[in-house]
């Protein structure tokens, strides 16, 4: 990750944006109510001023003149008013013309607030990839986790983004339904991904974070996290119920017990066999101490 400037709090970005310049245009997350997440705790959401953004961008352009990718932080820069976001993308083009791909987190509400025409305008101005947290296709789980909107709403907004020409990177969370709904969550998540048709899927394994509502539920005995084999069974069901004409499925995050990268559709059968072998104990799993967020 390239060292950020003018940052409020600790910078956070998706794993595949490790080499991107980080430009903070919003502080915190406009939702910030997900039961499992502490990424933006202590940050009150606000949109940075045009002057703040331009000053940071000028510094980044001087410091990293040859970089081609830029990621807009924090939690959901797409929530910015359309005119403000357009002007930010125009300033990126003017002040750092070598940037050829801009990406950002985007929740479904933020996508829904943009018309089809506005999404097309943002795409034309260089915003090319949206990172969307589906987390689960199971509406019971989404409600329990405090996510905004049901799975159909998230899927529909993802499809709108794809139709506007964006690359879509969708994140799902293994273990988020606990042991009680593990397989239901996995099946419904695979079905939701199939309808959403993202370019990329990233499956992370839930790690309970202290001082979150979900951690408190776990401490109270109201939530049971699947063990390593339970997580693999969940992942197997998820992949088995995911059908993509073309796409890359990543389960190689530091939180995962078994690193997987699967190109749909032709790698799917091989990955399912590999997961079966791991579940049967024929393939070693990552030690607990080596896992991380």
PyMOL commands that set and color helices and strands:
alter all, ss='L'
color gray80, all
select helices_A, chain A and resi 15-17+50-63+77-79+82-95+108-112+116-124+139-144+151-163+182-196+213-219+228-240+268-279+288-290
alter helices_A, ss='H'
color red, helices_A
select strands_A, chain A and resi 21-24+26-27+46-47+69-73+101-105+127-135+167-174+200-205+247-250+261-264
alter strands_A, ss='S'
color yellow, strands_A
deselect
rebuild
show_as cartoon
